């Protein structure tokens, strides 16, 4: 039975697995999976007015920037004071390590930062929990927390947190939580278990982070792919104050659709919750197959997840890398819309096309209900 508040629904076709599209191995696997995953054209499940074409906007200049991080990866046994982290689980108490870096989002390398002020206060690369939270307080700013998905290294998670703030144009302190992904294409199953292992740590970290947010400022959370799983389970276990929460943005969530619905409704009093899904995400299609055929919330090839108190954005028309899933290769159109969401810009003032999910509209007409049936489509180029 459909509820009055929520109902998963549907749309259209093609693409595969993985985060940053790296190397020949990924490309070969993508080509192999195209043959096994494509089974004809999916029917169009959205009814949309004619959509205006827009040129691809240029990405903003990305400069070295400071980023704070927390991680439950094991520190590498290196005497270098610029402590780095492996893909191993950290079983030593406290399991979470904290730190600050200056990252060049173009190259991913360490860089020299003169700003911002919170990084320029002689912060060491490795911080205590107290030093980390003091830096959040001293920043006197909103905070953008990024939680990565499958196939991410420690350095890549920090780099992407910086890229998010710069490509969305958000004035906020970038914070990365880096859970111990093995960063191997063949390690999906291991990453799934490691992501689950990290939930308790992410839960405690979010609670501490929210408490440290300065008055008048908020925490935004952006999660990608498998990162959504840990974030949503963590949020469902927390009771957080509404005045400290901004936007919850879930990009291409690798989460079972029914579990996703339940967890989002228990995620806390965010100002807005937004789902970015695509019909072109081969990664999530492969993930659903690996998870015994369970559809993923970010895979809109056969359904769109639509329910009350969450905006669903169809990112299918814009590029997202060879496999439809790479944050590194996302169109600037996606980042522009994520930035507008982070600044709480109304849907009506964004460059989106309101589409109707045919199956929900039909259900409403037949049963006299008014279930949410609108999906907002990003413009094509």
C-alpha positions in Angstrom: 0.0 0.0 0.0 1.2 3.5 -0.8 1.4 5.9 2.2 0.3 9.5 2.0 3.9 10.7 2.6 6.1 8.6 0.4 6.2 6.3 -2.6 9.1 5.1 -4.7 8.4 5.5 -8.4 10.0 5.5 -12.0 11.8 6.6 -15.3 14.4 5.6 -18.1 18.1 4.2 -19.5 22.0 3.5 -19.2 25.6 3.4 -17.4 28.1 1.6 -14.3 30.2 1.3 -11.1 32.8 3.3 -9.2 33.9 6.7 -8.1 36.7 8.6 -9.8 37.0 7.0 -13.3 40.6 5.8 -13.0 42.7 3.9 -15.4 42.3 1.3 -18.1 40.9 -1.4 -15.7 37.9 0.7 -14.9 37.2 1.5 -18.6 37.5 -2.2 -19.6 35.1 -3.2 -16.8 32.7 -0.5 -17.8 32.6 -1.8 -21.4 32.1 -5.4 -20.2 29.2 -4.4 -17.9 27.5 -2.4 -20.6 27.0 -5.7 -22.5 25.6 -7.4 -19.4 23.5 -4.6 -17.9 21.8 -3.1 -20.9 18.7 -5.0 -21.6 16.9 -2.8 -24.1 15.6 0.6 -23.6 13.7 1.4 -20.4 10.4 3.1 -20.8 10.1 6.8 -20.1 8.6 7.1 -16.7 8.5 10.9 -16.5 6.3 13.3 -18.3 8.2 16.5 -18.9 7.6 19.7 -20.8 10.1 20.6 -23.4 13.4 21.3 -21.7 15.6 24.3 -22.7 19.2 23.4 -23.7 21.9 25.3 -21.8 25.6 25.5 -22.5 28.0 23.8 -20.1 29.2 26.4 -17.6 32.9 26.6 -17.0 34.1 25.2 -13.7 35.3 28.0 -11.3 39.1 28.4 -10.8 40.1 26.0 -8.0 42.8 27.1 -5.7 44.6 25.5 -2.8 42.3 25.6 0.3 42.2 24.4 3.8 40.2 21.4 4.9 39.6 19.8 8.3 39.2 16.0 8.5 38.3 13.1 10.7 39.0 9.5 9.9 38.9 6.0 11.3 41.6 4.8 9.0 44.8 3.5 10.6 47.6 6.1 10.7 50.6 5.1 8.6 53.7 4.3 10.7 55.7 7.2 9.3 57.6 9.7 11.5 56.7 12.5 9.1 54.7 15.1 11.1 52.3 15.4 8.2 50.5 12.2 9.3 48.9 10.2 6.5 46.5 7.3 6.7 46.2 3.9 5.1 43.1 1.9 4.1 43.4 -0.3 7.3 40.8 -0.1 10.1 42.0 1.8 13.1 41.4 -0.4 16.1 43.4 1.8 18.5 41.5 4.0 20.9 40.4 6.7 20.2 39.5 5.2 16.8 39.0 8.5 15.1 41.9 10.8 14.2 41.6 14.5 13.4 43.7 16.9 11.4 44.0 19.8 9.0 45.5 20.0 5.5 45.8 22.5 2.7 44.8 20.7 -0.5 45.1 21.7 -4.2 41.8 20.4 -5.7 43.3 20.5 -9.1 46.2 18.1 -8.5 45.1 16.6 -5.2 48.5 17.4 -3.7 49.4 19.1 -0.5 49.8 22.9 -0.9 50.6 26.1 1.0 47.6 28.1 2.3 47.7 31.6 3.7 44.0 31.5 4.3 41.5 30.8 5.9 42.2 32.1 9.4 41.2 28.9 11.1 44.0 27.1 9.2 46.5 29.9 9.7 46.6 29.7 13.4 49.6 27.4 13.5 47.4 24.3 13.5 49.5 21.2 13.2 48.6 18.6 10.6 47.5 16.2 13.3 44.9 17.6 15.8 43.4 16.4 19.0 39.6 16.2 19.1 39.6 19.4 21.2 41.8 21.3 18.8 39.5 20.2 15.9 36.3 21.3 17.6 38.0 24.6 18.7 38.9 25.2 15.0 35.2 24.7 14.1 34.2 27.2 16.7 36.9 29.7 15.8 35.9 29.5 12.1 32.6 31.3 12.9 31.1 29.8 9.7 28.8 27.2 8.3 30.3 23.8 7.9 30.1 21.5 4.8 30.7 17.9 5.7 31.5 15.5 2.8 31.4 11.8 3.2 32.7 9.8 0.3 31.6 6.5 -1.2 33.2 3.3 -2.6 36.7 3.4 -4.1 38.1 6.5 -2.4 41.5 7.0 -0.8 42.2 9.3 2.2 43.7 12.0 0.0 40.9 11.9 -2.5 38.3 12.4 0.2 40.0 15.6 1.4 40.5 16.8 -2.2 36.8 16.3 -3.0 35.7 18.2 0.2 37.7 21.2 -1.1 36.3 20.8 -4.6 32.8 20.7 -3.4 33.1 24.1 -1.6 34.8 25.7 -4.5 32.7 24.3 -7.3 29.4 25.1 -5.4 30.7 28.5 -4.4 29.7 27.9 -0.8 31.3 30.0 1.9 31.8 27.3 4.5 34.5 25.3 6.3 35.1 22.1 4.3 35.3 19.0 6.5 35.9 15.5 5.2 35.1 12.3 7.0 37.2 9.6 5.5 36.2 6.0 6.3 38.6 3.2 5.4 37.7 2.3 1.8 40.2 0.0 0.3 40.2 2.2 -2.8 40.2 -0.8 -5.1 37.8 -1.5 -7.9 37.6 -5.2 -6.9 36.8 -4.4 -3.2 33.1 -3.5 -3.3 32.1 -6.1 -0.8 34.9 -5.2 1.6 34.1 -1.5 1.3 30.4 -2.3 2.1 31.4 -4.0 5.3 33.9 -1.2 6.2 31.3 1.4 5.6 29.1 -0.4 8.1 31.9 -0.6 10.6 32.3 3.2 10.4 28.7 4.1 11.2 29.2 4.3 15.0 32.2 6.6 14.5 30.4 8.8 12.0 27.4 9.1 14.4 29.6 10.3 17.3 31.5 12.6 15.0 28.3 14.3 13.6 27.0 14.8 17.2 30.3 16.4 18.3 30.4 18.6 15.1 26.9 19.9 15.5 27.6 20.8 19.1 30.7 22.8 18.0 28.9 24.7 15.3 28.9 28.4 16.3 25.5 30.1 17.1 23.9 31.4 13.9 25.6 28.8 11.7 24.6 25.4 10.4 26.0 22.0 9.4 25.4 20.9 5.8 26.0 17.3 4.8 26.8 16.1 1.3 27.2 12.3 0.9 28.0 10.4 -2.3 27.2 6.8 -3.2 28.0 4.4 -0.4 28.7 7.3 1.9 25.0 7.9 2.1 24.5 4.5 3.8 26.7 5.4 6.8 25.5 8.9 7.0 21.8 8.0 7.0 22.2 5.2 9.6 24.2 7.6 11.8 21.5 10.3 11.5 18.7 7.9 12.2 20.2 7.3 15.7 20.7 10.9 16.6 18.5 13.7 17.9 19.9 16.9 16.6 18.8 20.5 17.1 17.0 22.1 14.1 18.8 25.4 14.4 22.2 23.8 13.8 21.2 21.9 10.6 21.2 23.2 7.1 21.0 20.9 4.0 21.2 17.2 3.6 22.2 16.4 0.1 22.3 12.7 -1.1 24.1 12.3 -4.4 23.7 8.9 -6.2 23.0 7.0 -2.9 24.1 3.4 -3.0 21.3 2.4 -0.5 18.5 -0.1 -0.8 15.4 2.0 -1.9 13.1 0.9 0.9 15.8 1.3 3.6 16.6 4.7 2.1 13.0 5.9 2.4 12.8 4.8 6.1 16.2 6.3 7.0 15.6 9.7 5.3 12.4 10.2 7.2 14.4 9.6 10.4 17.3 11.8 9.4 16.5 14.8 11.5 15.1 18.3 11.1 17.3 19.5 8.2 16.1 22.7 6.4 15.8 20.6 3.2 16.6 17.1 2.0 17.6 16.6 -1.6 18.2 13.4 -3.6 20.2 13.5 -6.9 19.4 10.4 -9.0 20.1 9.4 -12.6 19.0 6.9 -15.2 22.6 6.9 -16.5 24.4 5.5 -13.4 25.9 2.1 -14.4 27.7 2.0 -11.0 24.5 1.8 -9.1 23.0 -0.6 -11.5 26.0 -2.9 -10.9 25.7 -2.3 -7.2 22.0 -3.4 -7.2 23.0 -6.6 -9.0 25.8 -7.2 -6.4 23.3 -6.7 -3.6 21.0 -9.5 -4.8 19.1 -7.4 -7.2 17.9 -4.8 -4.7 17.3 -1.4 -6.5 19.5 1.5 -5.2 17.9 4.8 -4.4 20.1 6.8 -6.8 19.4 4.5 -9.7 16.5 6.0 -11.6 16.5 3.6 -14.6 13.4 1.8 -13.3 12.1 4.1 -10.5 12.5 7.5 -9.0 12.2 7.8 -5.2 9.7 10.5 -4.5 8.1 11.4 -1.2 7.1 14.3 1.0 9.8 16.6 2.5 12.4 15.6 0.0 13.2 17.1 -3.4 14.2 14.6 -6.1 16.5 15.9 -8.8 16.9 14.1 -12.1 20.6 14.5 -13.1 20.3 12.2 -16.1 20.7 14.9 -18.8 24.1 16.1 -17.6 27.5 14.3 -17.8 28.8 12.4 -14.9 31.8 10.5 -16.3 32.0 7.4 -18.4 30.1 5.3 -15.9 27.7 8.0 -14.8 28.9 8.0 -11.2 32.2 10.0 -10.9 32.1 13.1 -8.8 35.4 14.1 -10.4 33.7 14.2 -13.8 30.3 15.7 -12.9 29.1 18.6 -15.0 29.3 22.0 -13.5 25.5 22.1 -13.9 25.2 19.6 -11.1 27.6 21.6 -8.8 25.7 24.8 -9.6 22.4 23.3 -8.5 24.0 21.7 -5.4 25.3 25.2 -4.6 21.9 26.7 -5.0 20.5 24.0 -2.7 23.1 24.7 -0.1 22.2 28.3 -0.2 18.5 27.3 0.2 17.5 28.8 -3.1 13.9 27.9 -3.9 13.2 25.3 -6.6 11.3 27.8 -8.6 14.4 30.0 -8.9 16.7 27.3 -10.1 17.2 26.2 -13.7 15.0 23.1 -13.3 12.1 21.5 -15.3 9.3 20.1 -13.2 8.3 16.6 -14.4 5.5 14.3 -13.4 6.1 10.7 -12.5 3.6 8.9 -14.6 2.9 5.9 -12.3 2.2 8.1 -9.3 0.1 10.5 -11.3 -1.9 7.5 -12.5 -2.2 6.1 -9.0 -3.5 9.5 -7.7 -6.0 9.8 -10.5 -7.3 6.3 -9.9 -7.5 6.4 -6.1 -8.2 10.1 -5.4 -4.9 10.6 -3.5 -2.3 13.4 -3.7 0.9 11.6 -3.3 4.0 13.7 -4.3 4.7 13.0 -8.0 7.1 15.7 -9.1 10.7 15.2 -10.1 12.9 18.2 -11.0 15.1 17.6 -14.0 18.4 19.4 -14.5 18.9 21.1 -17.9 20.7 19.3 -20.7 23.5 20.9 -22.7 
